[in-house]
Amino acid sequence: MDLCIAVPPERAWPAVVDVELYPTCMDSVESVVTLDRPDPLHRTTRWSVHLEESVLRWTQQEVIDPVDRSFDFHQISGDLEEFTGRWSVRPAPGGHSTVSLHVDFDIGIPLLADMLNPIAADALRENAAQMLAALERRLAPGAPELTDPPVVAGAPDRRAAAGATVTNAVTATNTATAEAVR
């Protein structure tokens, strides 16, 4: 799923990387808490996200690359067997941005994977689309301009901004695969 937001990448990136503010603008995100931040490029976060009729909880490690405007994440504990992905912000024509979210997961129930992975992939796709739409609203013209505060080791990452283009792909791995959303 591609969604163009008319702001440059340097405005989009802080909003994407500021995951602790997601609950303030994304209905499906119940909470995101930074548990550890040994340096500005690494953090561990705990998530709680509404997915269909349930709440999905996990803790993930993130590696942040501000030069590439991306961060990779992988679940270290949580409700799924495997949950990995990547957020990124790329320049788009006209001074806009493309924000991408790609997720790979495995429910971890081999006997039911053929049935459950496509259902979970659909739910994750819908959830990701809602998250990306929320980022678009947060980055819309007229939204408050937020700046990057200094990052202090061990302190929560409180960066935020306005404006981006959004691309989203959600895929299921292992025994069942869902088509990428474009």
C-alpha positions in Angstrom: 0.0 0.0 0.0 1.5 3.3 -1.0 0.3 6.5 0.5 1.9 9.8 -0.5 2.1 12.5 2.1 3.3 15.9 0.9 6.2 16.4 3.3 9.9 15.9 2.8 11.7 12.8 4.3 13.4 15.0 7.0 9.9 15.8 8.4 8.6 12.3 8.0 11.4 10.4 9.6 11.1 11.8 13.1 7.4 10.9 13.2 8.1 7.3 12.0 10.9 6.7 14.5 9.0 8.2 17.4 7.2 5.0 18.2 6.3 6.1 21.8 3.9 8.7 20.3 2.1 6.1 18.2 -0.6 5.5 20.9 -1.5 9.3 20.7 -2.4 9.1 17.0 -3.1 5.5 16.2 -6.3 3.9 17.6 -5.0 0.4 17.3 -1.8 1.0 19.3 -2.6 0.7 23.0 0.9 1.3 24.2 4.6 1.5 23.3 7.2 1.8 26.0 11.0 2.0 25.6 12.5 -0.5 28.0 16.2 0.1 27.1 18.2 2.5 24.9 21.9 1.7 25.3 22.7 4.2 22.5 20.9 6.4 19.9 20.9 3.5 17.3 19.5 0.7 19.5 16.4 0.3 21.6 14.1 -2.3 23.1 10.4 -1.5 23.1 7.3 -3.2 24.5 4.2 -3.0 22.3 0.5 -3.6 22.9 -1.7 -3.4 19.7 -5.4 -4.1 19.1 -5.7 -6.7 16.3 -9.3 -7.6 15.4 -10.9 -8.8 18.7 -7.7 -9.3 20.6 -4.6 -7.5 21.9 -1.2 -8.6 20.5 1.7 -8.0 22.9 5.4 -8.3 22.2 8.8 -6.9 23.0 11.1 -6.0 20.2 14.7 -4.9 19.6 15.2 -2.2 17.1 18.3 -1.0 15.1 17.9 2.5 14.0 19.7 3.9 10.9 19.1 7.7 10.8 21.2 8.1 7.6 19.1 5.5 5.7 16.0 6.7 7.6 15.1 3.2 8.5 14.8 0.9 11.5 14.7 -2.9 11.6 12.9 -4.7 14.4 12.6 -8.3 15.6 10.5 -9.7 18.4 12.4 -11.1 21.3 9.3 -12.2 23.3 5.6 -12.1 22.7 2.5 -13.6 21.3 3.8 -14.7 17.9 6.5 -17.3 17.2 8.3 -14.8 14.9 7.7 -11.1 14.2 10.2 -9.0 12.3 10.1 -6.0 10.1 11.3 -2.7 8.8 10.1 0.9 8.8 11.8 3.2 6.3 11.3 6.7 4.8 12.5 7.4 1.2 12.3 10.5 -0.9 9.4 10.6 -3.4 8.8 13.0 -6.4 7.8 16.5 -5.6 9.6 16.7 -2.3 7.3 14.2 -0.7 8.2 11.0 1.2 7.4 7.3 1.0 7.1 5.6 4.3 7.3 1.8 4.2 6.4 -0.8 6.7 7.3 -4.4 6.0 6.4 -7.2 8.4 7.1 -10.9 8.4 5.6 -13.2 11.0 4.9 -16.7 12.0 2.0 -17.6 14.3 3.9 -20.6 15.6 1.1 -23.2 15.3 2.2 -25.5 12.4 -1.0 -27.5 12.2 -3.1 -24.4 11.8 -0.7 -22.2 9.9 -2.4 -22.8 6.5 -5.7 -21.5 8.0 -4.5 -18.9 10.5 -1.6 -17.2 8.7 -3.7 -15.7 5.9 -6.3 -14.5 8.5 -3.5 -13.0 10.6 -1.9 -11.5 7.5 -5.2 -9.8 6.6 -5.6 -8.4 10.1 -2.0 -7.2 10.2 -2.5 -5.6 6.8 -5.6 -3.7 8.0 -3.8 -2.7 11.2 -0.7 -1.5 9.3 -3.0 0.5 6.9 -4.6 2.2 9.9 -1.2 3.0 11.4 0.0 4.5 8.1 -3.2 6.5 7.8 -2.6 7.8 11.3 0.9 8.9 10.4 -0.5 10.7 7.4 -2.9 12.6 9.6 -0.1 13.4 12.0 2.0 14.7 9.2 -0.7 16.6 7.4 -0.3 20.3 6.7 -1.3 22.3 9.7 -0.3 19.6 12.2 2.0 20.8 14.9 5.6 21.0 13.9 7.7 18.9 16.3 11.4 18.9 16.5 14.0 16.3 17.4 15.1 16.7 21.1 18.5 15.6 22.1 18.7 11.8 22.5 20.0 10.8 25.9 21.2 7.2 26.4 18.7 5.3 28.5 16.0 7.9 28.0 12.8 7.3 26.0 13.0 8.3 22.4 10.5 11.3 22.2 11.2 12.5 18.7 8.3 13.4 16.4 7.5 15.5 13.2 5.0 16.2 10.5 4.8 14.8 6.8 5.5 11.6 4.8 4.5 9.1 2.1 3.6 5.7 3.2 4.3 2.3 1.6 3.2 -0.8 3.5 3.9 -4.4 3.0 2.8 -7.2 5.3 3.8 -10.8 4.5 3.4 -14.1 6.3 6.3 -16.5 6.3 6.7 -20.2 7.1 4.0 -22.5 5.8 1.5 -19.9 4.6 2.4 -16.7 2.7 0.2 -13.7 2.2 0.7 -11.5 -0.8 2.5 -8.2 0.0 0.3 -5.2 0.2 1.3 -2.5 -2.3 
